[in-house]
């Protein structure tokens, strides 16, 4: 079946490709503001829904195409951490995360057949104490600048992590297993069969 990933994230593209799915990538500008006091799990679900809707409208995608959208934020000490605005912002984020635990919430939205469903997956991450020199050198790699919370768990920041409770792939940016089970529950689309080279019931 036709699948569209409504995300410019190279990490999400890689996860879907590694899982075995064939898809197109389409993006559209969306409103990323969220109401004050919104819980991170609700915020990422809302943002993922907006991305799916924006891509569907911009490209006039028919209801027979499955649209996959996602959004990720880091939540720590009552604050939602998105992508750093600059290096100083990245340093502020990483300093706050040092020696503590935080949660990473990834929302996924699926649009198909005129219907959209969404939910979020939350994972707890624990960081060891980071020195100021480590933080400064890490920022100089450029890695933090396009990632929620100012770090990428799948790359150099892996050396900071002492533990994970939950879905690692959700932390990278896309909970692949939950994505596939949600598609089955909501639309009776078996993406795992599709990923393994078989045909879904819709084909």
N, CA and C atoms as a LAMMPS dump frame, in Angstrom:
ITEM: TIMESTEP
0
ITEM: NUMBER OF ATOMS
609
ITEM: BOX BOUNDS ff ff ff
-5.0000000000000000e+02 5.0000000000000000e+02
-5.0000000000000000e+02 5.0000000000000000e+02
-5.0000000000000000e+02 5.0000000000000000e+02
ITEM: ATOMS id mol type element x y z
1 1 1 N 0.846 -1.188 0
2 1 2 C 0 0 0
3 1 3 C 0.884 1.242 0
4 2 1 N 0.302 2.391 -0.368
5 2 2 C 1.047 3.643 -0.379
6 2 3 C 1.152 4.196 1.035
7 3 1 N 2.368 4.566 1.414
8 3 2 C 2.638 5.103 2.75
9 3 3 C 3.401 6.408 2.593
10 4 1 N 3.007 7.411 3.368
11 4 2 C 3.705 8.699 3.392
12 4 3 C 4.193 8.966 4.808
13 5 1 N 5.455 9.297 4.935
14 5 2 C 6 9.74 6.208
15 5 3 C 6.001 11.265 6.202
16 6 1 N 5.221 11.853 7.094
17 6 2 C 5.106 13.308 7.152
18 6 3 C 6.139 13.865 8.13
19 7 1 N 7.401 13.683 7.79
20 7 2 C 8.481 14.124 8.669
21 7 3 C 9.764 14.267 7.875
22 8 1 N 10.521 15.324 8.19
23 8 2 C 11.82 15.519 7.549
24 8 3 C 12.942 14.865 8.343
25 9 1 N 12.622 14.245 9.461
26 9 2 C 13.638 13.668 10.337
27 9 3 C 14.362 12.501 9.68
28 10 1 N 15.68 12.585 9.535
29 10 2 C 16.429 11.458 8.972
30 10 3 C 16.387 10.228 9.865
31 11 1 N 16.21 10.443 11.166
32 11 2 C 16.15 9.315 12.093
33 11 3 C 14.857 8.52 11.901
34 12 1 N 13.755 9.22 11.692
35 12 2 C 12.493 8.507 11.453
36 12 3 C 12.529 7.775 10.118
37 13 1 N 13.106 8.41 9.107
38 13 2 C 13.249 7.73 7.811
39 13 3 C 14.074 6.457 7.964
40 14 1 N 15.155 6.553 8.713
41 14 2 C 16.026 5.39 8.89
42 14 3 C 15.318 4.261 9.633
43 15 1 N 14.554 4.602 10.663
44 15 2 C 13.852 3.578 11.431
45 15 3 C 12.821 2.845 10.576
46 16 1 N 12.054 3.591 9.778
47 16 2 C 11.062 2.946 8.919
48 16 3 C 11.715 2.112 7.83
49 17 1 N 12.806 2.626 7.27
50 17 2 C 13.525 1.885 6.229
51 17 3 C 14.119 0.61 6.792
52 18 1 N 14.737 0.703 7.963
53 18 2 C 15.33 -0.47 8.604
54 18 3 C 14.269 -1.515 8.925
55 19 1 N 13.067 -1.05 9.274
56 19 2 C 11.976 -1.985 9.582
57 19 3 C 11.483 -2.709 8.337
58 20 1 N 11.774 -2.144 7.156
59 20 2 C 11.407 -2.827 5.92
60 20 3 C 10.267 -2.197 5.145
61 21 1 N 9.83 -1.005 5.552
62 21 2 C 8.717 -0.362 4.858
63 21 3 C 9.206 0.499 3.697
64 22 1 N 8.402 0.559 2.654
65 22 2 C 8.652 1.446 1.514
66 22 3 C 7.674 2.606 1.613
67 23 1 N 8.179 3.832 1.507
68 23 2 C 7.327 4.993 1.745
69 23 3 C 7.903 6.216 1.039
70 24 1 N 7.064 7.24 0.922
71 24 2 C 7.487 8.546 0.42
72 24 3 C 7.593 9.501 1.595
73 25 1 N 8.426 10.521 1.469
74 25 2 C 8.577 11.54 2.505
75 25 3 C 8.01 12.855 1.986
76 26 1 N 7.043 13.407 2.713
77 26 2 C 6.454 14.699 2.364
78 26 3 C 6.347 15.533 3.643
79 27 1 N 6.616 16.816 3.53
80 27 2 C 6.538 17.686 4.706
81 27 3 C 5.724 18.935 4.394
82 28 1 N 5.24 19.558 5.45
83 28 2 C 4.487 20.81 5.324
84 28 3 C 4.681 21.608 6.602
85 29 1 N 4.665 22.927 6.469
86 29 2 C 4.78 23.784 7.648
87 29 3 C 3.555 23.615 8.534
88 30 1 N 3.801 23.561 9.846
89 30 2 C 2.692 23.412 10.79
90 30 3 C 2.883 24.354 11.972
91 31 1 N 1.799 24.633 12.639
92 31 2 C 1.823 25.423 13.87
93 31 3 C 2.345 24.524 14.986
94 32 1 N 3.484 24.897 15.577
95 32 2 C 4.084 24.07 16.624
96 32 3 C 3.834 24.631 18.016
97 33 1 N 2.951 25.618 18.133
98 33 2 C 2.611 26.145 19.454
99 33 3 C 1.668 25.172 20.166
100 34 1 N 1.779 25.123 21.475
101 34 2 C 0.897 24.26 22.254
102 34 3 C 0.325 25.07 23.418
103 35 1 N -0.905 24.799 23.807
104 35 2 C -1.518 25.549 24.909
105 35 3 C -0.727 25.393 26.199
106 36 1 N -0.626 26.457 26.97
107 36 2 C 0.082 26.416 28.245
108 36 3 C -0.534 25.345 29.147
109 37 1 N 0.337 24.612 29.822
110 37 2 C -0.124 23.59 30.751
111 37 3 C -0.444 22.253 30.113
112 38 1 N -0.255 22.141 28.794
113 38 2 C -0.527 20.877 28.114
114 38 3 C 0.495 19.831 28.524
115 39 1 N 0.033 18.646 28.881
116 39 2 C 0.953 17.564 29.253
117 39 3 C 1.77 17.168 28.026
118 40 1 N 3.06 16.833 28.22
119 40 2 C 3.906 16.472 27.081
120 40 3 C 3.326 15.371 26.199
121 41 1 N 2.688 14.367 26.797
122 41 2 C 2.109 13.28 26.003
123 41 3 C 1.001 13.801 25.09
124 42 1 N 0.196 14.71 25.619
125 42 2 C -0.872 15.302 24.807
126 42 3 C -0.298 16.251 23.757
127 43 1 N 0.77 16.967 24.124
128 43 2 C 1.381 17.927 23.208
129 43 3 C 1.929 17.247 21.963
130 44 1 N 2.659 16.155 22.146
131 44 2 C 3.259 15.494 20.983
132 44 3 C 2.218 14.811 20.11
133 45 1 N 1.149 14.316 20.725
134 45 2 C 0.059 13.735 19.928
135 45 3 C -0.603 14.812 19.078
136 46 1 N -0.839 15.978 19.689
137 46 2 C -1.451 17.091 18.972
138 46 3 C -0.569 17.549 17.803
139 47 1 N 0.725 17.691 18.053
140 47 2 C 1.641 18.144 17.005
141 47 3 C 1.743 17.123 15.874
142 48 1 N 1.73 15.83 16.223
143 48 2 C 1.766 14.788 15.192
144 48 3 C 0.504 14.84 14.336
145 49 1 N -0.649 15.056 14.966
146 49 2 C -1.903 15.171 14.22
147 49 3 C -1.853 16.36 13.25
148 50 1 N -1.304 17.476 13.714
149 50 2 C -1.195 18.658 12.851
150 50 3 C -0.31 18.374 11.639
151 51 1 N 0.78 17.669 11.854
152 51 2 C 1.684 17.348 10.742
153 51 3 C 0.975 16.472 9.707
154 52 1 N 0.254 15.46 10.187
155 52 2 C -0.463 14.57 9.269
156 52 3 C -1.508 15.344 8.474
157 53 1 N -2.255 16.21 9.157
158 53 2 C -3.309 16.983 8.494
159 53 3 C -2.725 17.964 7.483
160 54 1 N -1.599 18.592 7.833
161 54 2 C -0.984 19.578 6.949
162 54 3 C -0.469 18.935 5.667
163 55 1 N 0.14 17.764 5.784
164 55 2 C 0.654 17.061 4.612
165 55 3 C -0.502 16.568 3.748
166 56 1 N -1.539 16.045 4.379
167 56 2 C -2.706 15.564 3.612
168 56 3 C -3.319 16.694 2.791
169 57 1 N -3.445 17.88 3.426
170 57 2 C -4.056 19.014 2.742
171 57 3 C -3.139 19.58 1.657
172 58 1 N -1.866 19.761 1.972
173 58 2 C -0.94 20.388 1.026
174 58 3 C -0.8 19.574 -0.257
175 59 1 N -0.741 18.261 -0.121
176 59 2 C -0.487 17.404 -1.283
177 59 3 C -1.747 16.703 -1.785
178 60 1 N -2.896 17.047 -1.184
179 60 2 C -4.172 16.477 -1.6
180 60 3 C -4.099 14.938 -1.647
181 61 1 N -3.66 14.361 -0.569
182 61 2 C -3.463 12.909 -0.495
183 61 3 C -4.813 12.207 -0.316
184 62 1 N -5.031 11.176 -1.086
185 62 2 C -6.314 10.473 -1.015
186 62 3 C -6.403 9.597 0.227
187 63 1 N -7.628 9.2 0.569
188 63 2 C -7.867 8.451 1.799
189 63 3 C -7.307 7.033 1.758
190 64 1 N -6.871 6.58 0.586
191 64 2 C -6.305 5.23 0.48
192 64 3 C -4.822 5.171 0.776
193 65 1 N -4.235 6.304 1.117
194 65 2 C -2.822 6.363 1.477
195 65 3 C -2.687 6.516 2.986
196 66 1 N -1.798 5.75 3.578
197 66 2 C -1.545 5.847 5.014
198 66 3 C -0.5 6.927 5.268
199 67 1 N -0.862 7.921 6.073
200 67 2 C 0.066 8.983 6.454
201 67 3 C 0.555 8.734 7.876
202 68 1 N 1.863 8.756 8.058
203 68 2 C 2.484 8.569 9.363
204 68 3 C 3.165 9.878 9.761
205 69 1 N 2.826 10.398 10.929
206 69 2 C 3.467 11.616 11.426
207 69 3 C 3.894 11.394 12.879
208 70 1 N 4.899 12.141 13.304
209 70 2 C 5.395 11.983 14.673
210 70 3 C 6.013 13.273 15.169
211 71 1 N 6.069 13.403 16.473
212 71 2 C 6.743 14.537 17.094
213 71 3 C 7.306 14.083 18.439
214 72 1 N 8.457 14.65 18.822
215 72 2 C 9.143 14.226 20.038
216 72 3 C 9.544 15.433 20.878
217 73 1 N 9.345 15.335 22.191
218 73 2 C 9.854 16.343 23.116
219 73 3 C 10.491 15.65 24.32
220 74 1 N 11.376 16.375 24.977
221 74 2 C 11.962 15.938 26.239
222 74 3 C 11.271 16.719 27.358
223 75 1 N 10.988 16.037 28.463
224 75 2 C 10.287 16.66 29.584
225 75 3 C 11.131 16.482 30.835
226 76 1 N 11.464 17.62 31.486
227 76 2 C 12.345 17.558 32.657
228 76 3 C 11.996 18.686 33.633
229 77 1 N 11.79 18.295 34.886
230 77 2 C 11.499 19.27 35.949
231 77 3 C 10.356 20.225 35.58
232 78 1 N 9.321 19.667 34.981
233 78 2 C 8.155 20.466 34.656
234 78 3 C 8.272 21.29 33.395
235 79 1 N 9.355 21.119 32.652
236 79 2 C 9.575 21.894 31.434
237 79 3 C 9.656 21 30.206
238 80 1 N 9.019 21.435 29.12
239 80 2 C 9.131 20.751 27.84
240 80 3 C 10.344 21.311 27.102
241 81 1 N 11.241 20.425 26.689
242 81 2 C 12.444 20.827 25.971
243 81 3 C 12.331 20.38 24.518
244 82 1 N 12.245 21.335 23.621
245 82 2 C 12.234 21.023 22.193
246 82 3 C 13.651 21.084 21.643
247 83 1 N 13.804 21.51 20.398
248 83 2 C 15.133 21.665 19.809
249 83 3 C 15.758 22.968 20.306
250 84 1 N 17.05 22.961 20.592
251 84 2 C 17.702 24.19 21.065
252 84 3 C 17.627 25.31 20.033
253 85 1 N 17.461 26.541 20.53
254 85 2 C 17.429 27.697 19.639
255 85 3 C 18.842 28.086 19.195
256 86 1 N 19.804 27.826 20.065
257 86 2 C 21.199 28.15 19.768
258 86 3 C 22.089 27.343 20.71
259 87 1 N 23.398 27.552 20.642
260 87 2 C 24.328 26.778 21.465
261 87 3 C 24.133 27.039 22.956
262 88 1 N 23.827 28.272 23.301
263 88 2 C 23.593 28.59 24.718
264 88 3 C 22.372 27.836 25.249
265 89 1 N 21.361 27.733 24.419
266 89 2 C 20.154 26.995 24.805
267 89 3 C 20.461 25.508 24.943
268 90 1 N 21.282 24.974 24.04
269 90 2 C 21.689 23.563 24.131
270 90 3 C 22.455 23.309 25.419
271 91 1 N 23.339 24.242 25.781
272 91 2 C 24.118 24.071 27.017
273 91 3 C 23.211 24.108 28.232
274 92 1 N 22.234 25.004 28.22
275 92 2 C 21.275 25.076 29.324
276 92 3 C 20.537 23.753 29.482
277 93 1 N 20.085 23.173 28.372
278 93 2 C 19.355 21.911 28.42
279 93 3 C 20.228 20.779 28.95
280 94 1 N 21.415 20.637 28.392
281 94 2 C 22.288 19.53 28.776
282 94 3 C 22.752 19.655 30.225
283 95 1 N 22.98 20.868 30.675
284 95 2 C 23.364 21.082 32.071
285 95 3 C 22.237 20.664 33
286 96 1 N 21.01 20.962 32.611
287 96 2 C 19.875 20.586 33.457
288 96 3 C 19.648 19.076 33.474
289 97 1 N 19.954 18.405 32.36
290 97 2 C 19.745 16.955 32.277
291 97 3 C 20.853 16.168 32.976
292 98 1 N 22.009 16.787 33.157
293 98 2 C 23.164 16.111 33.752
294 98 3 C 22.844 15.552 35.139
295 99 1 N 23.178 14.27 35.335
296 99 2 C 23.03 13.642 36.642
297 99 3 C 21.603 13.424 37.095
298 100 1 N 20.649 13.417 36.166
299 100 2 C 19.249 13.244 36.555
300 100 3 C 18.512 12.401 35.522
301 101 1 N 17.247 12.186 35.785
302 101 2 C 16.44 11.455 34.814
303 101 3 C 15.371 12.374 34.231
304 102 1 N 14.977 12.051 33.001
305 102 2 C 13.973 12.842 32.311
306 102 3 C 13.138 11.897 31.464
307 103 1 N 12.05 12.398 30.924
308 103 2 C 11.229 11.566 30.052
309 103 3 C 11.265 12.104 28.63
310 104 1 N 11.155 11.197 27.677
311 104 2 C 11.059 11.541 26.271
312 104 3 C 9.701 11.062 25.782
313 105 1 N 8.895 11.988 25.286
314 105 2 C 7.569 11.645 24.783
315 105 3 C 7.543 11.782 23.267
316 106 1 N 7.139 10.726 22.593
317 106 2 C 6.971 10.77 21.143
318 106 3 C 5.522 10.474 20.807
319 107 1 N 4.922 11.4 20.08
320 107 2 C 3.556 11.202 19.628
321 107 3 C 3.544 10.695 18.203
322 108 1 N 2.637 9.786 17.9
323 108 2 C 2.469 9.291 16.536
324 108 3 C 1.022 9.514 16.113
325 109 1 N 0.847 9.899 14.868
326 109 2 C -0.492 10.075 14.3
327 109 3 C -0.557 9.312 12.992
328 110 1 N -1.641 8.584 12.792
329 110 2 C -1.872 7.838 11.562
330 110 3 C -3.168 8.331 10.94
331 111 1 N -3.104 8.652 9.658
332 111 2 C -4.295 9.112 8.936
333 111 3 C -4.557 8.172 7.767
334 112 1 N -5.794 7.673 7.701
335 112 2 C -6.153 6.724 6.64
336 112 3 C -7.672 6.646 6.55
337 113 1 N -8.188 6.583 5.343
338 113 2 C -9.625 6.391 5.156
339 113 3 C -10.483 7.493 5.74
340 114 1 N -9.958 8.714 5.792
341 114 2 C -10.727 9.82 6.348
342 114 3 C -10.729 9.884 7.858
343 115 1 N -9.894 9.078 8.49
344 115 2 C -9.846 9.028 9.949
345 115 3 C -8.401 9.209 10.415
346 116 1 N -8.215 9.89 11.539
347 116 2 C -6.889 10.061 12.118
348 116 3 C -6.901 9.578 13.565
349 117 1 N -5.909 8.789 13.92
350 117 2 C -5.746 8.341 15.309
351 117 3 C -4.358 8.756 15.775
352 118 1 N -4.225 8.984 17.068
353 118 2 C -2.916 9.357 17.599
354 118 3 C -2.779 8.878 19.03
355 119 1 N -1.551 8.758 19.453
356 119 2 C -1.243 8.469 20.843
357 119 3 C 0.231 8.775 21.074
358 120 1 N 0.665 8.637 22.307
359 120 2 C 2.061 8.937 22.617
360 120 3 C 2.702 7.797 23.39
361 121 1 N 4.015 7.751 23.297
362 121 2 C 4.81 6.758 24.023
363 121 3 C 5.863 7.52 24.813
364 122 1 N 5.943 7.243 26.107
365 122 2 C 6.882 7.947 26.976
366 122 3 C 7.95 6.996 27.501
367 123 1 N 9.194 7.456 27.483
368 123 2 C 10.338 6.653 27.915
369 123 3 C 11.165 7.457 28.916
370 124 1 N 11.637 6.811 29.964
371 124 2 C 12.46 7.478 30.978
372 124 3 C 13.939 7.223 30.686
373 125 1 N 14.733 8.298 30.671
374 125 2 C 16.167 8.223 30.395
375 125 3 C 16.926 8.765 31.605
376 126 1 N 18.016 8.114 31.965
377 126 2 C 18.858 8.586 33.063
378 126 3 C 20.244 8.956 32.534
379 127 1 N 20.713 10.144 32.888
380 127 2 C 22.037 10.638 32.495
381 127 3 C 22.995 10.589 33.684
382 128 1 N 24.247 10.286 33.428
383 128 2 C 25.28 10.451 34.443
384 128 3 C 25.634 11.931 34.549
385 129 1 N 26.469 12.257 35.527
386 129 2 C 26.946 13.629 35.665
387 129 3 C 27.847 13.972 34.478
388 130 1 N 27.607 15.117 33.874
389 130 2 C 28.406 15.568 32.749
390 130 3 C 29.256 16.758 33.173
391 131 1 N 30.509 16.768 32.763
392 131 2 C 31.359 17.919 33.061
393 131 3 C 31.053 19.043 32.077
394 132 1 N 31.403 20.257 32.471
395 132 2 C 31.179 21.397 31.578
396 132 3 C 31.968 21.238 30.288
397 133 1 N 33.166 20.671 30.391
398 133 2 C 33.997 20.471 29.194
399 133 3 C 33.335 19.475 28.244
400 134 1 N 32.788 18.395 28.798
401 134 2 C 32.075 17.421 27.959
402 134 3 C 30.916 18.081 27.22
403 135 1 N 30.144 18.866 27.955
404 135 2 C 28.986 19.527 27.346
405 135 3 C 29.424 20.467 26.232
406 136 1 N 30.457 21.265 26.508
407 136 2 C 30.935 22.218 25.498
408 136 3 C 31.444 21.505 24.251
409 137 1 N 32.208 20.433 24.446
410 137 2 C 32.744 19.69 23.301
411 137 3 C 31.625 18.999 22.518
412 138 1 N 30.634 18.487 23.247
413 138 2 C 29.511 17.827 22.575
414 138 3 C 28.741 18.83 21.72
415 139 1 N 28.523 20.012 22.246
416 139 2 C 27.817 21.038 21.487
417 139 3 C 28.592 21.403 20.225
418 140 1 N 29.913 21.429 20.318
419 140 2 C 30.738 21.777 19.158
420 140 3 C 30.606 20.765 18.023
421 141 1 N 30.171 19.54 18.34
422 141 2 C 29.974 18.55 17.267
423 141 3 C 28.783 18.92 16.375
424 142 1 N 27.927 19.798 16.875
425 142 2 C 26.724 20.183 16.133
426 142 3 C 25.57 19.227 16.31
427 143 1 N 25.809 18.119 16.964
428 143 2 C 24.792 17.077 17.106
429 143 3 C 23.539 17.525 17.865
430 144 1 N 23.666 18.375 18.89
431 144 2 C 22.469 18.713 19.67
432 144 3 C 21.463 19.598 18.963
433 145 1 N 21.867 20.288 17.909
434 145 2 C 21.089 21.421 17.432
435 145 3 C 19.76 21.08 16.754
436 146 1 N 19.598 19.875 16.246
437 146 2 C 18.327 19.533 15.59
438 146 3 C 17.58 18.444 16.343
439 147 1 N 17.856 18.333 17.652
440 147 2 C 17.261 17.238 18.421
441 147 3 C 16.584 17.756 19.683
442 148 1 N 15.419 17.213 19.977
443 148 2 C 14.701 17.579 21.192
444 148 3 C 15.569 17.303 22.415
445 149 1 N 15.624 18.271 23.31
446 149 2 C 16.423 18.111 24.515
447 149 3 C 17.897 18.358 24.304
448 150 1 N 18.304 18.587 23.056
449 150 2 C 19.697 18.9 22.773
450 150 3 C 20.633 17.71 22.75
451 151 1 N 20.092 16.506 22.484
452 151 2 C 20.991 15.353 22.38
453 151 3 C 20.375 14.271 21.505
454 152 1 N 21.266 13.403 20.974
455 152 2 C 20.818 12.258 20.197
456 152 3 C 21.282 10.977 20.858
457 153 1 N 20.344 10.204 21.392
458 153 2 C 20.708 9.008 22.151
459 153 3 C 21.377 7.951 21.288
460 154 1 N 21.08 7.982 19.981
461 154 2 C 21.592 6.942 19.086
462 154 3 C 22.995 7.258 18.565
463 155 1 N 23.518 8.426 18.906
464 155 2 C 24.851 8.805 18.422
465 155 3 C 25.742 9.132 19.615
466 156 1 N 26.446 10.252 19.596
467 156 2 C 27.465 10.5 20.615
468 156 3 C 26.927 10.609 22.04
469 157 1 N 25.704 11.038 22.205
470 157 2 C 25.139 11.157 23.547
471 157 3 C 24.883 9.798 24.189
472 158 1 N 25.065 8.725 23.437
473 158 2 C 24.918 7.388 24.029
474 158 3 C 25.864 7.215 25.224
475 159 1 N 26.983 7.939 25.218
476 159 2 C 27.959 7.816 26.314
477 159 3 C 27.482 8.492 27.595
478 160 1 N 26.377 9.235 27.527
479 160 2 C 25.855 9.919 28.708
480 160 3 C 24.801 9.092 29.447
481 161 1 N 24.262 8.083 28.785
482 161 2 C 23.069 7.389 29.279
483 161 3 C 23.428 6.216 30.194
484 162 1 N 22.877 6.231 31.415
485 162 2 C 23.107 5.131 32.351
486 162 3 C 21.949 4.14 32.387
487 163 1 N 20.794 4.541 31.866
488 163 2 C 19.667 3.615 31.871
489 163 3 C 18.486 4.133 31.076
490 164 1 N 17.664 3.175 30.623
491 164 2 C 16.45 3.488 29.865
492 164 3 C 15.311 2.626 30.388
493 165 1 N 14.162 3.247 30.615
494 165 2 C 12.965 2.495 30.983
495 165 3 C 11.887 2.808 29.947
496 166 1 N 11.654 1.86 29.04
497 166 2 C 10.655 2.083 28.006
498 166 3 C 11.168 1.738 26.627
499 167 1 N 10.614 2.398 25.63
500 167 2 C 10.882 2.097 24.226
501 167 3 C 12.055 2.941 23.711
502 168 1 N 13.178 2.297 23.451
503 168 2 C 14.358 2.996 22.933
504 168 3 C 14.049 3.71 21.623
505 169 1 N 13.311 3.056 20.727
506 169 2 C 13.049 3.622 19.404
507 169 3 C 12.158 4.865 19.488
508 170 1 N 11.295 4.924 20.51
509 170 2 C 10.513 6.141 20.731
510 170 3 C 11.43 7.296 21.085
511 171 1 N 12.502 7.002 21.808
512 171 2 C 13.469 8.028 22.173
513 171 3 C 14.205 8.542 20.944
514 172 1 N 14.496 7.659 19.999
515 172 2 C 15.143 8.07 18.756
516 172 3 C 14.194 8.925 17.919
517 173 1 N 12.881 8.664 18.033
518 173 2 C 11.93 9.495 17.307
519 173 3 C 10.713 8.794 16.748
520 174 1 N 10.673 7.44 16.839
521 174 2 C 9.508 6.735 16.294
522 174 3 C 9.373 5.361 16.952
523 175 1 N 8.31 5.146 17.749
524 175 2 C 8.087 3.84 18.374
525 175 3 C 7.539 2.851 17.338
526 176 1 N 8.427 2.177 16.659
527 176 2 C 8.05 1.376 15.488
528 176 3 C 7.048 0.272 15.833
529 177 1 N 7.28 -0.423 16.929
530 177 2 C 6.372 -1.517 17.296
531 177 3 C 4.968 -0.982 17.57
532 178 1 N 4.867 0.087 18.346
533 178 2 C 3.543 0.647 18.662
534 178 3 C 2.887 1.225 17.419
535 179 1 N 3.675 1.806 16.537
536 179 2 C 3.157 2.315 15.269
537 179 3 C 2.45 1.212 14.496
538 180 1 N 3.092 0.062 14.413
539 180 2 C 2.524 -1.038 13.641
540 180 3 C 1.29 -1.637 14.302
541 181 1 N 1.313 -1.752 15.632
542 181 2 C 0.145 -2.308 16.307
543 181 3 C -1.028 -1.319 16.258
544 182 1 N -0.742 -0.023 16.309
545 182 2 C -1.81 0.972 16.213
546 182 3 C -2.465 0.945 14.836
547 183 1 N -1.656 0.782 13.778
548 183 2 C -2.213 0.684 12.42
549 183 3 C -3.142 -0.516 12.305
550 184 1 N -2.781 -1.62 12.968
551 184 2 C -3.618 -2.824 12.934
552 184 3 C -4.904 -2.61 13.72
553 185 1 N -4.77 -2.006 14.907
554 185 2 C -5.946 -1.795 15.759
555 185 3 C -6.927 -0.793 15.152
556 186 1 N -6.398 0.287 14.6
557 186 2 C -7.267 1.371 14.122
558 186 3 C -7.809 1.141 12.721
559 187 1 N -6.99 0.539 11.854
560 187 2 C -7.371 0.441 10.436
561 187 3 C -7.31 -0.971 9.865
562 188 1 N -6.944 -1.933 10.716
563 188 2 C -6.76 -3.314 10.259
564 188 3 C -5.716 -3.389 9.142
565 189 1 N -4.703 -2.536 9.238
566 189 2 C -3.579 -2.565 8.3
567 189 3 C -2.401 -3.238 9.002
568 190 1 N -1.94 -4.345 8.453
569 190 2 C -0.856 -5.1 9.074
570 190 3 C 0.485 -4.662 8.48
571 191 1 N 1.061 -3.616 9.055
572 191 2 C 2.325 -3.087 8.539
573 191 3 C 3.482 -4.057 8.721
574 192 1 N 3.415 -4.906 9.729
575 192 2 C 4.504 -5.862 9.917
576 192 3 C 4.548 -6.859 8.76
577 193 1 N 3.377 -7.28 8.255
578 193 2 C 3.319 -8.159 7.087
579 193 3 C 3.886 -7.43 5.874
580 194 1 N 3.49 -6.172 5.731
581 194 2 C 3.989 -5.351 4.618
582 194 3 C 5.514 -5.218 4.712
583 195 1 N 6.036 -4.956 5.911
584 195 2 C 7.475 -4.78 6.107
585 195 3 C 8.265 -6.051 5.804
586 196 1 N 7.605 -7.194 6.003
587 196 2 C 8.271 -8.486 5.769
588 196 3 C 8.093 -9.004 4.349
589 197 1 N 7.494 -8.158 3.503
590 197 2 C 7.387 -8.523 2.083
591 197 3 C 6.074 -9.118 1.664
592 198 1 N 5.13 -9.226 2.609
593 198 2 C 3.81 -9.758 2.265
594 198 3 C 2.852 -8.662 1.868
595 199 1 N 1.611 -9.019 1.579
596 199 2 C 0.586 -8.047 1.199
597 199 3 C -0.392 -7.857 2.333
598 200 1 N -0.795 -6.612 2.558
599 200 2 C -1.797 -6.328 3.566
600 200 3 C -3.177 -6.672 3.027
601 201 1 N -4.162 -6.731 3.916
602 201 2 C -5.531 -7.052 3.515
603 201 3 C -6.131 -5.978 2.614
604 202 1 N -5.515 -4.764 2.624
605 202 2 C -6.047 -3.683 1.816
606 202 3 C -5.536 -3.721 0.385
607 203 1 N -4.623 -4.651 0.095
608 203 2 C -4.034 -4.725 -1.261
609 203 3 C -4.63 -5.871 -2.052
